[in-house]
Amino acid sequence: MAFEPALTYFRFNPSSKLFERTDDPADATLAEDAQVLGPVNAVKALLAVARDGQWTVGLPLPASKAPGAIPAYHLKEIVTAKGVYTYDDTKQEYTYKSHYRLATEAKERRDEYWRQVDEKEYQRRKEAYELGTNRLGALAAYFGGRWMWW
């Protein structure tokens, strides 16, 4: 009949690339809502960034069932209201992109895609027109003379 907290806090250790379980959630009162996306599932969480730059993530795990450490690559993305932190396997660190930057990059990719689609459509219509006019030019000798066949 003991009380067990529903959140377990993990502090990111950049040298070991692990989120290590901690009993002292520094700056957890200033945490912001986040969603953690892993290789398989997504879960709501809390993300607190301390003044010294340390991250503390609160995950909905009972303390009795929580592991001692979680590898950073298990938390692929941490999505907050301000932006997205994405774990890069090659660099083994998190990169941050704001939602505005993500939307701008997506718009640029979408614009480039539609520019290519429009270019293909233009080329297809141009070739169809050229083929049609070439056929008429080839037949002009039969229909454009002085003596008409009809």
C-alpha positions, 0 to 999 in steps of 0.5 A: 500500500505504498505510493509509487510515482507514475513518472520516472526521470532519466538524465541524459549523459552525453559521454555514455550516450545513455539516459540514466535513471535519477531520483533527483529530477533537477528543474523538473518543475520547468519541464515542458510536455513532449512526445518521445518517438522510439523505434517502435512506439510513441509515448507522452513525456516531460522534457526539462532542460536545466540551466547547465544544459542537462536534459531530464526526461520524465517517462511514464514508467513506475519506478519499480519497473524502470530500467537503470538506463536507456540508450539514447538511440531508443529515444529517436525523436523528442517532439516539443511545442518549440521543435524536434530533437532527433537522435543522429546515429552517425554523430551519436548526438541530438540535433534540434530543428524548430517547427518553422524550419521543418515546415520550410524544408518540407515546403521547399521539397514539395515545391521542388517536386511539383516543379519537376512534375510541371517540367515533365508535363511541359516536355510531354506536351511539347513532344506531342505537339512537335510529333503532330506538326511533323506529321502534318509537314510530312503530309503537306506534299500530298495536300498542298499541291496544285492538283488536289486529289478530291 
